[in-house]
Amino acid sequence: MAPVNTRGLRGRGFDDRRFYDLFKKKPASMWLTPVEKADLPNRTAPFDAWSVKRDCVDC
């Protein structure tokens, strides 16, 4: 997979399409970086806090 050019992308958000393409098209044994599930306590705390902020953007 070619490196992503991030110049000029400020303010355009995060495009996770490359991740979905990778997960769908290649078996995990072929990924360059291993990915492991980490079941962490309070893993959603930052998202929960953001969603109840009165002045948040895109809640």
Secondary structure, DSSP 8 states (H G I E B T S, - for coil): ------TT-TTS----HHHHHHHHHS-GGG-SS-------TTTTHHHHHHHT-TT-S--
